[in-house]
Amino acid sequence: MATAASNPKINLISSQHIDGAAVYDKSGKEIGKIDHFMIDMESGRVLYAVVEFCGFMCLHPGHHPLPWTSLKYDRDCRGYFADVTQDLVESAPDYTDESWMDREWETRVHQHYAAQPYWQESGGPSVA
């Protein structure tokens, strides 16, 4: 059976290798770890990575959703890079369990991170 290491054309990865994966800012500083995903039940697409951030000296711990499209995987460091700063994450729109059903909240999150909303992508789920 071929693996991604023996065949670089394979882009599959098990979720067990993503939970806990490091998230880096664009300068390469680790700013958090992926805690879990939010997945569209109909399409199966990952829409958000909920990242556990600690903040400066861990004064502002918390979980913040990042649009999945704002993360780019780096094979060398086996982690994800995002064009974010600690301040940007800490100023992100707050969320609750009900936020996931609020398109206005989702719009604010995508605008905050300058990420294209998944519902505007071709072939993306169009959840109301």
C-alpha positions in Angstrom: 0.0 0.0 0.0 1.4 3.4 -1.0 1.8 6.1 1.6 2.1 9.9 1.2 5.8 9.6 2.0 6.4 7.2 -0.8 4.1 8.9 -3.3 4.1 12.7 -3.0 1.0 13.0 -5.2 -1.2 11.6 -2.4 -2.7 14.5 -0.4 -4.5 12.5 2.3 -3.8 12.8 6.0 -5.5 11.1 8.9 -7.3 13.4 11.4 -5.3 11.8 14.1 -2.3 13.6 12.6 -4.1 16.9 12.5 -5.5 17.1 16.0 -2.8 18.7 18.0 -0.9 19.9 14.9 1.0 23.2 15.4 -0.3 26.4 13.9 2.3 29.0 13.0 2.1 32.7 12.1 3.7 33.8 8.9 7.0 34.4 10.6 7.2 30.8 11.7 6.3 31.3 15.4 4.0 28.6 16.8 0.8 30.3 18.0 -1.4 27.4 18.8 -2.5 23.8 18.1 -5.5 22.5 16.2 -8.0 21.2 18.8 -10.8 20.0 16.5 -12.7 20.7 13.2 -16.1 21.8 12.2 -17.2 19.7 9.2 -20.2 20.2 6.9 -22.3 17.1 7.5 -23.6 16.9 3.9 -20.4 17.6 1.9 -17.9 16.2 4.4 -15.7 19.3 3.9 -13.7 20.8 6.7 -14.9 24.3 7.1 -13.1 25.5 10.3 -10.2 24.4 12.4 -10.8 25.3 16.0 -7.4 26.2 17.3 -6.3 26.4 20.9 -4.3 29.6 21.4 -2.5 30.5 24.6 -1.5 34.1 24.0 1.4 36.0 25.6 2.6 34.0 28.7 -0.7 32.1 28.4 -2.7 35.1 29.8 -5.5 34.8 27.2 -6.1 31.1 26.6 -8.9 30.1 24.4 -10.2 28.3 21.3 -10.8 30.3 18.1 -12.1 29.0 14.8 -10.0 29.8 11.8 -11.5 29.2 8.3 -9.9 26.1 7.0 -9.0 27.9 3.8 -6.8 30.3 5.8 -4.5 27.5 6.8 -1.7 26.2 4.6 0.0 22.8 5.4 3.8 22.7 5.4 5.2 19.2 4.9 8.6 20.1 6.3 7.3 21.3 9.7 4.3 19.1 9.7 2.1 22.0 10.8 -0.1 24.7 9.4 0.8 28.3 8.6 -1.8 31.1 8.8 -1.5 34.7 7.9 -2.5 35.7 11.4 -1.0 37.4 14.5 -1.7 36.7 18.1 -3.5 40.1 18.3 -5.7 39.2 15.3 -6.7 35.9 16.9 -7.4 37.5 20.2 -9.6 40.2 18.6 -11.6 37.6 16.5 -15.4 37.5 16.9 -16.4 35.5 20.0 -18.3 32.3 19.4 -20.7 30.0 21.2 -22.2 26.7 20.2 -25.0 28.7 18.5 -22.6 30.7 16.4 -22.2 27.9 13.9 -25.8 28.5 12.8 -25.4 32.2 12.3 -24.3 33.3 8.8 -23.8 36.8 10.0 -21.2 35.6 12.6 -19.6 33.4 9.9 -19.3 36.4 7.6 -17.6 38.4 10.3 -15.1 35.6 11.0 -14.2 35.3 7.3 -13.9 39.1 7.0 -11.8 39.2 10.1 -9.3 36.7 8.6 -9.6 38.0 5.0 -10.7 34.5 3.9 -13.1 33.7 1.2 -16.3 32.3 2.7 -16.8 28.7 1.9 -20.4 29.3 0.7 -19.0 31.6 -2.1 -16.5 29.0 -3.3 -17.5 26.9 -6.3 -18.8 23.5 -5.2 -18.9 24.6 -1.5 -21.8 23.7 0.8 -24.6 26.3 0.9 -25.9 25.9 4.4 -28.5 28.5 5.4 
